[in-house]
Amino acid sequence: MDKKTIVLADDHQVVRHGLRVLLGAEPDFSIVGEASDGLEALEILERSQPDILVLDLMMPGINGLEVARQASKCSPRTSVVVLSMHTNEAYVIEALRAGARAYVLKSSTSDELVRAIREAVAGRRYLSAPLSEHAIEAYTQKAEAAAMDPYEMLTDRERVVLQLAAEGHTSAEIAVRLSISPRTAETHRSNLMHKLGLRTQSDLIRYAIRRGVLPMEN
């Protein structure tokens, strides 16, 4: 049997364990990697080139939306299945625009997740039952017709630096994490701040929350 290879990316160990048990029970699925943050997820994707990436939206390092965007470059054959607690259609639209094939709510049944993975493998789109296909398409068309979001002008590296800086990491810490020089990290930070019209760290954090890069505070 030709098994479909799967990588799991979620920052909660208990969630990954549950997914591993659930999906590992399917005879045609094989779990080949796990990641607890976005940077690790991309490294595993590039190395293993799996059929499927099951991905949470909110993760440290790089959020799930950015992982989905970059996945098409580092692992073109991988279909992304987002598994999220967020029912807001804005998140769904962004996930689809980022290249996700399926969007499944964490409140869904295990059978629904398995079905979503099989649909994604077959090249079809799948949305959890509460999500309206018609509404998603309508909102997507509106989003595409709207003026370009300044966020779209950022490079892949600038988006990574944006999240790390918003999480409170210094340029020196970002440099270590990304294996670049502190000066290069600071240049990326300066460039992205300029492109987004931001001046202070507080501006950066507020923008990251508003854009969905960081989770909203309770």
Buried (B, 14 or more C-beta within 10 A) or exposed (E): EEEBBBBBBBBEEEBBEBBBEBBEEBEEBBBBBBBBBBBBBBBBBEEBBBBBBBBBBBBBBBBBBBBBBBBEEBBEEBBBBBBBEBBEBEBBBBBBBBBBBBBBBBEBEEEBBBBBBBBBBEEEBBBBEEBEEEEBEEBBEEBEEEEEEBBEEBEBBBBBBBBBBBBEBBBEBBBEBBEBEBEBBBBBBEBBBEBBEBEEEEEBBBBBBEBBBBEEEE
